[in-house]
Amino acid sequence: MLVDDAWAVDLARLGPQFEHAGGGLNVEFIAPTPGAADAIDLAVWERGVGITEACGSGAAAAAFVAHHWGLVGADVTVHMPGGAARVVLDGADAILVGPSVFIAEVELARG
């Protein structure tokens, strides 16, 4: 959803309403970053989780939509509470660019 200020959205109040209205939706509030070209601010509510600090797939989708709306070019910085992500758009593809970090190896028992 396009809003004037993504940080002013009351996610705790609006998020659950949108999530349940659509049978389980993620909701993303997008606003152009003030004073920055090709940048957006993104506030995210993830279904089943709630307020989310950052979301890679959400950043890619938000950049794609913001570009379609004419708000940004094809190389977009997406600012989220957990940090910024860079998304490069190439036709129908939205490519999340940045470093990856190994966190852990997990082994689960079957059964």
C-alpha positions in Angstrom: 0.0 0.0 0.0 1.3 3.4 -0.9 1.3 5.8 2.1 2.8 9.2 2.8 5.0 8.0 5.7 5.6 4.2 6.2 7.0 4.9 9.7 3.7 6.6 10.8 1.6 3.5 10.0 0.1 1.9 13.1 1.2 -1.7 12.1 0.0 -3.2 15.4 -3.6 -2.0 14.7 -3.8 -2.3 10.9 -1.7 -5.4 10.2 -4.1 -7.9 11.8 -7.1 -6.4 10.1 -5.5 -6.7 6.6 -4.0 -10.1 7.3 -7.3 -11.7 8.3 -9.5 -9.8 5.7 -7.7 -11.6 2.9 -7.5 -15.1 4.5 -3.8 -14.6 5.5 -2.0 -11.8 3.8 1.4 -10.1 4.2 0.9 -6.3 4.2 3.5 -3.9 3.1 3.3 -0.1 3.5 5.5 1.8 1.0 6.5 5.4 0.9 9.2 7.3 -1.1 12.2 8.0 1.1 12.2 11.7 1.8 15.1 13.5 0.0 16.4 10.3 -1.7 16.1 9.3 -5.3 15.3 5.7 -6.1 14.6 4.8 -2.5 11.6 3.7 -0.6 10.7 3.1 3.1 9.0 -0.2 3.8 7.0 -1.2 6.9 6.0 -4.9 6.9 3.4 -7.0 8.6 3.9 -10.8 7.9 1.0 -13.2 8.2 1.4 -15.4 11.3 4.4 -13.4 12.5 3.3 -9.7 12.9 5.6 -6.7 12.7 8.7 -7.7 10.8 12.1 -5.9 10.9 13.0 -6.8 7.3 11.8 -9.0 4.5 13.7 -9.8 1.4 10.8 -11.0 -0.7 8.8 -8.1 0.5 11.6 -5.6 -0.4 11.7 -7.1 -3.9 8.0 -6.9 -4.4 7.8 -3.4 -3.0 10.6 -2.2 -5.3 8.9 -3.8 -8.3 5.6 -2.1 -7.5 7.1 1.2 -6.7 8.9 1.1 -10.0 5.7 0.2 -11.8 4.1 3.2 -10.1 6.9 5.5 -11.4 8.2 6.3 -7.9 11.7 4.8 -8.5 14.1 3.7 -11.2 15.3 0.2 -11.7 18.0 0.2 -8.9 16.1 0.7 -5.7 17.2 1.0 -2.1 14.6 -0.3 0.3 14.8 1.0 3.8 13.3 -1.2 6.6 13.7 -1.0 10.4 16.1 -3.9 10.3 18.3 -2.3 7.6 18.4 -1.4 3.9 18.3 -3.8 1.0 19.2 -3.1 -2.7 16.9 -4.4 -5.4 17.8 -4.4 -9.1 14.9 -4.7 -11.5 15.4 -6.3 -14.9 12.1 -6.7 -16.8 9.9 -9.0 -14.8 12.8 -10.0 -12.5 13.5 -8.4 -9.1 17.0 -9.3 -7.9 17.9 -8.8 -4.2 21.6 -7.7 -4.1 23.9 -7.9 -1.1 26.1 -10.1 1.0 24.9 -13.4 2.5 26.1 -14.6 5.8 26.2 -18.2 7.0 24.3 -18.4 10.3 24.0 -22.1 11.2 23.8 -25.6 10.1 20.7 -27.4 11.5 20.0 -31.1 11.3 16.5 -32.4 12.1 15.6 -35.9 13.1 13.0 -37.6 10.9 10.1 -39.3 12.5 
